[in-house]
């Protein structure tokens, strides 16, 4: 299965998140600022290597808390 981030809301945060294409592990590439955005919406898709390939998707919501 191959994983990739399809879309990120807000679009300006698309470079803040990365995903490992083999494991699906999502990582932060920068800091999240509660004052700027409190919620991030990532749409992740997964595709297998079959013929034809099957595709699945999910939504990952990241809520930033001010502590």
N, C-alpha and C positions, 0 to 999 in steps of 0.2 A: 504494500500500500504506500502511496506517495501522498504526503500532506502538503498543503499550501494555504496561506492566508489569502482569501479572495478579496475581501474589502475590510476597511477599518473606518469606523465613524468615531470621531471626526477624521476626515481625510488627512489633515495635517499631522496626525499621529501615526501614519503608516510606516515611518522609519523607526518608531519606538519599539515595535514588537517584531520578533523574528520567530520562525518555526523550523524545527528540524524536520526535513522532508521524509526521513525514515522512521522516526519515533513519534512525531506529532507534538513533541515537547515545545511549549511556547516560552520564550524568554524575553526579558526586557533588554533593550539596547540603549536605553537612556532613562532619565528620571521622569516620574509622574508627579505633576504638580496639582494638588487639590484645589488651589486657587484658580487654576486655568480650566481644568476639566475634572468632573467627579465621576464620569462614566465613560467607558470605552466599549464599543460594540465591534467584535471581530467575527467575521464570517469565514469559517474554515471549511475547505473541501478536501475530501480524500478520494483517491482514484486507485483502483487496483490495476494490475498489469495483464488482465485477461484480454481476450479478443471476442467481442468488443469489450473495452474497459467499462467497469461499473463505477458510478460516481455517487458519493454521499456527501452530505454537508451538515454543519451544525453551527450554532451561534454561541460565542463565548462572550459573556458580559464581565467586564472588570470594573468593580466599583472601588474608587479611591476614598479612603477614610482619612479624616483629619485628626491625627492623634498628637 
